[in-house]
Amino acid sequence: MVRNLLSEAATLVSQRQKSGKVPRTYTDYRDMLKAVASSVRGLIGEGKNLEQIQAAKPTASFDEKWGGGSFTPDRWVAMVYEDLAR
């Protein structure tokens, strides 16, 4: 992934940890990134556009743990999509 995406995501992780939510490890974060990117990549390969990919909810299994911050699941998917669709 692009360094900017990782940098923004690292900022999000640190903000959430300061907020008192259950701490997450780098491994948890990396696994989430890899799974969402893989899902979005597959949907792009099927010819889906951003709106269709967002409707497929590729972050659903991570939303409880990672959702609720400054990045909504749809915004997160849009960032991943924009990076992978280049």
KOLBAMI-742909 format. One record per atom (N, C-alpha, C, CB): residue number from 0; residue in three letters; atom name; y, x, z. Coordinates in nm, 3 decimals, always signed. Atoms other than C-alpha are relative to their C-alpha. Glycine has a CB too. Layout:
# residues N
 resi resn name       Y       X       Z
  NUM  ALA   CA       Y       X       Z
...
# end
This chain:
# residues 86
 resi resn name       Y       X       Z
    0  MET    N  -0.117  +0.083  +0.000
    0  MET   CA  +0.000  +0.000  +0.000
    0  MET    C  +0.125  +0.089  +0.000
    0  MET   CB  -0.001  -0.095  +0.121
    1  VAL    N  -0.125  -0.073  +0.005
    1  VAL   CA  +0.357  +0.103  -0.041
    1  VAL    C  +0.046  +0.035  +0.142
    1  VAL   CB  +0.108  -0.083  -0.073
    2  ARG    N  -0.043  -0.047  -0.133
    2  ARG   CA  +0.505  +0.301  +0.249
    2  ARG    C  +0.098  -0.097  +0.065
    2  ARG   CB  +0.064  +0.137  -0.011
    3  ASN    N  -0.096  +0.094  -0.057
    3  ASN   CA  +0.787  +0.048  +0.292
    3  ASN    C  -0.072  -0.116  +0.068
    3  ASN   CB  +0.096  -0.052  -0.107
    4  LEU    N  +0.075  +0.111  -0.058
    4  LEU   CA  +0.537  -0.230  +0.354
    4  LEU    C  -0.063  +0.043  +0.131
    4  LEU   CB  -0.109  -0.049  -0.097
    5  LEU    N  +0.062  -0.050  -0.123
    5  LEU   CA  +0.353  -0.019  +0.611
    5  LEU    C  +0.105  +0.025  +0.107
    5  LEU   CB  -0.078  +0.128  -0.028
    6  SER    N  -0.106  -0.024  -0.096
    6  SER   CA  +0.679  +0.080  +0.776
    6  SER    C  +0.049  -0.130  +0.061
    6  SER   CB  +0.116  +0.075  -0.067
    7  GLU    N  -0.044  +0.130  -0.050
    7  GLU   CA  +0.795  -0.281  +0.802
    7  GLU    C  -0.106  -0.060  +0.091
    7  GLU   CB  +0.031  -0.096  -0.116
    8  ALA    N  +0.109  +0.056  -0.080
    8  ALA   CA  +0.456  -0.383  +0.935
    8  ALA    C  -0.012  +0.073  +0.134
    8  ALA   CB  -0.132  +0.008  -0.077
    9  ALA    N  +0.006  -0.077  -0.125
    9  ALA   CA  +0.456  -0.103  +1.194
    9  ALA    C  +0.111  -0.045  +0.094
    9  ALA   CB  +0.011  +0.151  -0.028
   10  THR    N  -0.110  +0.052  -0.080
   10  THR   CA  +0.793  -0.229  +1.314
   10  THR    C  -0.038  -0.134  +0.061
   10  THR   CB  +0.127  -0.013  -0.084
   11  LEU    N  +0.044  +0.130  -0.048
   11  LEU   CA  +0.649  -0.578  +1.344
   11  LEU    C  -0.099  +0.017  +0.116
   11  LEU   CB  -0.065  -0.081  -0.114
   12  VAL    N  +0.099  -0.023  -0.106
   12  VAL   CA  +0.357  -0.448  +1.552
   12  VAL    C  +0.070  +0.044  +0.128
   12  VAL   CB  -0.104  +0.106  -0.044
   13  SER    N  -0.066  -0.049  -0.121
   13  SER   CA  +0.585  -0.263  +1.791
   13  SER    C  +0.085  -0.110  +0.063
   13  SER   CB  +0.086  +0.121  -0.032
   14  GLN    N  -0.079  +0.111  -0.054
   14  GLN   CA  +0.813  -0.568  +1.827
   14  GLN    C  -0.088  -0.098  +0.075
   14  GLN   CB  +0.075  -0.073  -0.112
   15  ARG    N  +0.092  +0.095  -0.065
   15  ARG   CA  +0.518  -0.789  +1.912
   15  ARG    C  -0.053  +0.057  +0.130
   15  ARG   CB  -0.115  -0.035  -0.094
   16  GLN    N  +0.054  -0.058  -0.123
   16  GLN   CA  +0.381  -0.547  +2.166
   16  GLN    C  +0.106  -0.003  +0.110
   16  GLN   CB  -0.048  +0.144  -0.025
   17  LYS    N  -0.108  +0.008  -0.097
   17  LYS   CA  +0.722  -0.538  +2.339
   17  LYS    C  +0.018  -0.142  +0.050
   17  LYS   CB  +0.130  +0.052  -0.060
   18  SER    N  -0.023  +0.140  -0.036
   18  SER   CA  +0.723  -0.918  +2.345
   18  SER    C  -0.098  -0.051  +0.105
   18  SER   CB  -0.009  -0.086  -0.123
   19  GLY    N  +0.094  +0.040  -0.102
   19  GLY   CA  +0.433  -0.929  +2.589
   19  GLY    C  -0.126  -0.066  -0.053
   19  GLY   CB  +0.066  -0.092  +0.092
   20  LYS    N  +0.124  +0.053  +0.056
   20  LYS   CA  +0.169  -1.058  +2.350
   20  LYS    C  -0.113  +0.100  +0.027
   20  LYS   CB  +0.015  -0.028  -0.152
   21  VAL    N  +0.116  -0.086  -0.023
   21  VAL   CA  -0.181  -0.919  +2.386
   21  VAL    C  +0.011  +0.123  -0.090
   21  VAL   CB  -0.132  -0.077  -0.028
   22  PRO    N  -0.009  -0.121  +0.080
   22  PRO   CA  -0.168  -0.555  +2.273
   22  PRO    C  -0.111  +0.007  -0.106
   22  PRO   CB  -0.005  +0.124  +0.090
   23  ARG    N  +0.096  -0.018  +0.108
   23  ARG   CA  -0.340  -0.476  +1.947
   23  ARG    C  -0.005  +0.149  -0.033
   23  ARG   CB  +0.038  -0.084  -0.127
   24  THR    N  +0.016  -0.141  +0.033
   24  THR   CA  -0.472  -0.145  +1.829
   24  THR    C  +0.036  +0.024  -0.146
   24  THR   CB  -0.143  +0.047  +0.029
   25  TYR    N  -0.025  -0.038  +0.139
   25  TYR   CA  -0.391  +0.043  +1.512
   25  TYR    C  -0.119  -0.042  -0.086
   25  TYR   CB  +0.025  +0.152  -0.011
   26  THR    N  +0.120  +0.038  +0.076
   26  THR   CA  -0.751  -0.024  +1.405
   26  THR    C  +0.001  -0.148  -0.033
   26  THR   CB  -0.126  +0.036  +0.078
   27  ASP    N  -0.010  +0.144  +0.026
   27  ASP   CA  -0.701  -0.400  +1.443
   27  ASP    C  +0.099  -0.027  -0.113
   27  ASP   CB  +0.044  -0.076  +0.128
   28  TYR    N  -0.105  +0.017  +0.099
   28  TYR   CA  -0.384  -0.377  +1.240
   28  TYR    C  -0.046  +0.045  -0.138
   28  TYR   CB  +0.125  +0.077  +0.042
   29  ARG    N  +0.051  -0.052  +0.127
   29  ARG   CA  -0.543  -0.162  +0.969
   29  ARG    C  -0.104  -0.093  -0.059
   29  ARG   CB  -0.059  +0.140  +0.020
   30  ASP    N  +0.103  +0.091  +0.049
   30  ASP   CA  -0.839  -0.397  +0.944
   30  ASP    C  +0.061  -0.128  -0.056
   30  ASP   CB  -0.098  -0.034  +0.112
   31  MET    N  -0.068  +0.119  +0.049
   31  MET   CA  -0.606  -0.695  +0.905
   31  MET    C  +0.066  +0.029  -0.136
   31  MET   CB  +0.107  -0.049  +0.102
   32  LEU    N  -0.066  -0.037  +0.126
   32  LEU   CA  -0.406  -0.516  +0.635
   32  LEU    C  -0.102  +0.009  -0.115
   32  LEU   CB  +0.074  +0.134  +0.015
   33  LYS    N  +0.101  -0.018  +0.104
   33  LYS   CA  -0.719  -0.422  +0.443
   33  LYS    C  -0.061  -0.133  -0.043
   33  LYS   CB  -0.110  +0.094  +0.050
   34  ALA    N  +0.061  +0.128  +0.032
   34  ALA   CA  -0.870  -0.770  +0.464
   34  ALA    C  +0.094  -0.090  -0.079
   34  ALA   CB  -0.045  -0.071  +0.127
   35  VAL    N  -0.097  +0.085  +0.070
   35  VAL   CA  -0.553  -0.953  +0.357
   35  VAL    C  +0.026  +0.057  -0.139
   35  VAL   CB  +0.132  -0.011  +0.079
   36  ALA    N  -0.024  -0.061  +0.131
   36  ALA   CA  -0.486  -0.704  +0.076
   36  ALA    C  -0.119  -0.024  -0.092
   36  ALA   CB  +0.026  +0.150  +0.014
   37  SER    N  +0.118  +0.023  +0.082
   37  SER   CA  -0.844  -0.738  -0.047
   37  SER    C  -0.007  -0.144  -0.049
   37  SER   CB  -0.126  +0.034  +0.079
   38  SER    N  +0.002  +0.141  +0.038
   38  SER   CA  -0.823  -1.116  -0.045
   38  SER    C  +0.106  -0.031  -0.105
   38  SER   CB  +0.022  -0.088  +0.124
   39  VAL    N  -0.109  +0.024  +0.096
   39  VAL   CA  -0.486  -1.121  -0.223
   39  VAL    C  -0.033  +0.067  -0.133
   39  VAL   CB  +0.134  +0.054  +0.056
   40  ARG    N  +0.037  -0.072  +0.123
   40  ARG   CA  -0.609  -0.862  -0.476
   40  ARG    C  -0.103  -0.082  -0.080
   40  ARG   CB  -0.058  +0.141  +0.033
   41  GLY    N  +0.101  +0.082  +0.067
   41  GLY   CA  -0.912  -1.082  -0.554
   41  GLY    C  +0.060  -0.124  -0.063
   41  GLY   CB  -0.107  -0.040  +0.097
   42  LEU    N  -0.064  +0.120  +0.053
   42  LEU   CA  -0.696  -1.391  -0.599
   42  LEU    C  +0.090  +0.034  -0.120
   42  LEU   CB  +0.082  -0.069  +0.109
   43  ILE    N  -0.079  -0.045  +0.115
   43  ILE   CA  -0.460  -1.199  -0.828
   43  ILE    C  -0.093  +0.022  -0.119
   43  ILE   CB  +0.079  +0.132  +0.033
   44  GLY    N  +0.099  -0.024  +0.104
   44  GLY   CA  -0.767  -1.093  -1.026
   44  GLY    C  -0.051  -0.129  -0.064
   44  GLY   CB  -0.116  +0.077  +0.056
   45  GLU    N  +0.040  +0.131  +0.052
   45  GLU   CA  -0.855  -1.461  -1.066
   45  GLU    C  +0.113  -0.068  -0.077
   45  GLU   CB  -0.046  -0.090  +0.113
   46  GLY    N  -0.113  +0.055  +0.074
   46  GLY   CA  -0.513  -1.517  -1.225
   46  GLY    C  +0.090  -0.092  +0.081
   46  GLY   CB  -0.049  -0.072  -0.118
   47  LYS    N  -0.082  +0.087  -0.085
   47  LYS   CA  -0.355  -1.694  -0.927
   47  LYS    C  +0.141  +0.056  +0.013
   47  LYS   CB  -0.064  -0.016  +0.140
   48  ASN    N  -0.138  -0.042  -0.024
   48  ASN   CA  +0.022  -1.687  -0.883
   48  ASN    C  +0.028  -0.002  +0.151
   48  ASN   CB  +0.101  -0.093  -0.077
   49  LEU    N  -0.033  -0.013  -0.142
   49  LEU   CA  +0.202  -1.636  -0.552
   49  LEU    C  -0.020  -0.132  +0.074
   49  LEU   CB  +0.144  +0.048  +0.016
   50  GLU    N  +0.010  +0.130  -0.068
   50  GLU   CA  +0.221  -2.006  -0.465
   50  GLU    C  -0.146  -0.040  +0.020
   50  GLU   CB  +0.075  -0.108  -0.079
   51  GLN    N  +0.142  +0.034  -0.012
   51  GLN   CA  -0.150  -2.055  -0.531
   51  GLN    C  -0.068  +0.088  +0.105
   51  GLN   CB  -0.069  +0.016  -0.136
   52  ILE    N  +0.059  -0.092  -0.098
   52  ILE   CA  -0.237  -1.750  -0.323
   52  ILE    C  +0.044  -0.041  +0.140
   52  ILE   CB  +0.042  +0.146  -0.030
   53  GLN    N  -0.046  +0.046  -0.131
   53  GLN   CA  -0.021  -1.870  -0.035
   53  GLN    C  -0.074  -0.127  +0.042
   53  GLN   CB  +0.152  -0.025  -0.002
   54  ALA    N  +0.073  +0.124  -0.029
   54  ALA   CA  -0.192  -2.212  -0.058
   54  ALA    C  -0.144  +0.028  +0.041
   54  ALA   CB  +0.003  -0.093  -0.122
   55  ALA    N  +0.138  -0.038  -0.034
   55  ALA   CA  -0.531  -2.036  -0.030
   55  ALA    C  -0.010  +0.054  +0.143
   55  ALA   CB  -0.052  +0.104  -0.099
   56  LYS    N  -0.006  -0.046  -0.139
   56  LYS   CA  -0.422  -1.907  +0.315
   56  LYS    C  -0.086  +0.125  +0.027
   56  LYS   CB  -0.044  -0.111  +0.093
   57  PRO    N  +0.082  -0.120  -0.020
   57  PRO   CA  -0.563  -1.553  +0.290
   57  PRO    C  +0.018  +0.066  +0.137
   57  PRO   CB  +0.033  +0.100  -0.106
   58  THR    N  -0.020  -0.056  -0.134
   58  THR   CA  -0.426  -1.474  +0.637
   58  THR    C  -0.056  -0.089  +0.110
   58  THR   CB  +0.148  +0.024  +0.025
   59  ALA    N  +0.039  +0.102  -0.099
   59  ALA   CA  -0.580  -1.777  +0.811
   59  ALA    C  -0.079  +0.055  +0.118
   59  ALA   CB  -0.081  -0.107  -0.068
   60  SER    N  +0.082  -0.051  -0.110
   60  SER   CA  -0.835  -1.584  +1.014
   60  SER    C  +0.077  +0.096  +0.091
   60  SER   CB  -0.123  +0.070  -0.055
   61  PHE    N  -0.082  -0.091  -0.079
   61  PHE   CA  -0.557  -1.356  +1.143
   61  PHE    C  +0.124  -0.066  +0.059
   61  PHE   CB  +0.041  +0.117  -0.085
   62  ASP    N  -0.126  +0.063  -0.039
   62  ASP   CA  -0.279  -1.608  +1.202
   62  ASP    C  +0.016  -0.017  +0.151
   62  ASP   CB  +0.012  -0.134  -0.067
   63  GLU    N  -0.012  +0.019  -0.145
   63  GLU   CA  -0.358  -1.676  +1.567
   63  GLU    C  +0.038  +0.130  +0.069
   63  GLU   CB  -0.132  -0.053  +0.058
   64  LYS    N  -0.026  -0.129  -0.063
   64  LYS   CA  -0.355  -1.309  +1.655
   64  LYS    C  +0.130  +0.064  -0.049
   64  LYS   CB  -0.116  +0.094  -0.026
   65  TRP    N  -0.111  -0.074  +0.059
   65  TRP   CA  -0.086  -1.182  +1.418
   65  TRP    C  +0.117  -0.089  -0.041
   65  TRP   CB  -0.048  +0.075  -0.119
   66  GLY    N  -0.107  +0.090  +0.044
   66  GLY   CA  +0.118  -1.491  +1.322
   66  GLY    C  +0.101  -0.025  +0.111
   66  GLY   CB  -0.058  -0.133  -0.047
   67  GLY    N  -0.097  +0.040  -0.100
   67  GLY   CA  +0.422  -1.624  +1.498
   67  GLY    C  +0.114  +0.096  +0.023
   67  GLY   CB  -0.067  -0.022  +0.126
   68  GLY    N  -0.109  -0.096  -0.016
   68  GLY   CA  +0.650  -1.324  +1.465
   68  GLY    C  +0.107  -0.022  -0.105
   68  GLY   CB  -0.054  +0.143  -0.009
   69  SER    N  -0.108  +0.011  +0.097
   69  SER   CA  +0.935  -1.252  +1.231
   69  SER    C  -0.052  -0.017  -0.143
   69  SER   CB  +0.088  +0.122  +0.008
   70  PHE    N  +0.061  +0.020  +0.131
   70  PHE   CA  +0.695  -1.255  +0.934
   70  PHE    C  -0.094  -0.120  +0.009
   70  PHE   CB  -0.076  +0.127  -0.048
   71  THR    N  +0.093  +0.112  +0.008
   71  THR   CA  +0.541  -1.594  +0.866
   71  THR    C  -0.119  +0.042  -0.086
   71  THR   CB  +0.069  -0.129  -0.058
   72  PRO    N  +0.112  -0.034  +0.087
   72  PRO   CA  +0.197  -1.586  +0.704
   72  PRO    C  +0.039  -0.003  -0.149
   72  PRO   CB  -0.116  -0.096  +0.024
   73  ASP    N  -0.040  +0.007  +0.141
   73  ASP   CA  +0.354  -1.696  +0.373
   73  ASP    C  +0.088  +0.118  -0.039
   73  ASP   CB  +0.073  -0.130  -0.028
   74  ARG    N  -0.086  -0.116  +0.032
   74  ARG   CA  +0.616  -1.420  +0.391
   74  ARG    C  -0.086  +0.127  -0.009
   74  ARG   CB  +0.112  +0.017  +0.109
   75  TRP    N  +0.088  -0.116  +0.002
   75  TRP   CA  +0.347  -1.165  +0.472
   75  TRP    C  -0.079  +0.005  -0.131
   75  TRP   CB  -0.097  -0.004  +0.121
   76  VAL    N  +0.076  +0.007  +0.124
   76  VAL   CA  +0.136  -1.282  +0.177
   76  VAL    C  +0.090  +0.034  -0.118
   76  VAL   CB  -0.061  -0.141  -0.019
   77  ALA    N  -0.093  -0.031  +0.109
   77  ALA   CA  +0.443  -1.263  -0.048
   77  ALA    C  +0.025  +0.150  -0.010
   77  ALA   CB  +0.134  -0.074  +0.020
   78  MET    N  -0.021  -0.145  +0.000
   78  MET   CA  +0.503  -0.901  +0.056
   78  MET    C  -0.120  +0.072  -0.059
   78  MET   CB  +0.028  +0.051  +0.142
   79  VAL    N  +0.123  -0.062  +0.051
   79  VAL   CA  +0.142  -0.807  -0.012
   79  VAL    C  -0.013  -0.027  -0.149
   79  VAL   CB  -0.125  -0.052  +0.077
   80  TYR    N  +0.009  +0.039  +0.140
   80  TYR   CA  +0.144  -0.998  -0.340
   80  TYR    C  +0.093  +0.083  -0.087
   80  TYR   CB  +0.033  -0.149  -0.015
   81  GLU    N  -0.099  -0.076  +0.078
   81  GLU   CA  +0.462  -0.828  -0.463
   81  GLU    C  -0.042  +0.145  -0.016
   81  GLU   CB  +0.138  -0.007  +0.066
   82  ASP    N  +0.046  -0.139  +0.007
   82  ASP   CA  +0.314  -0.489  -0.384
   82  ASP    C  -0.118  +0.013  -0.096
   82  ASP   CB  -0.039  +0.052  +0.140
   83  LEU    N  +0.123  -0.012  +0.079
   83  LEU   CA  -0.022  -0.554  -0.551
   83  LEU    C  +0.015  -0.050  -0.144
   83  LEU   CB  -0.111  -0.077  +0.067
   84  ALA    N  -0.014  +0.059  +0.134
   84  ALA   CA  +0.102  -0.750  -0.854
   84  ALA    C  +0.077  +0.090  -0.096
   84  ALA   CB  +0.069  -0.134  +0.009
   85  ARG    N  -0.076  -0.091  +0.087
   85  ARG   CA  +0.300  -0.455  -0.991
   85  ARG    C  -0.088  +0.061  -0.105
   85  ARG   CB  +0.067  +0.110  +0.081
# end
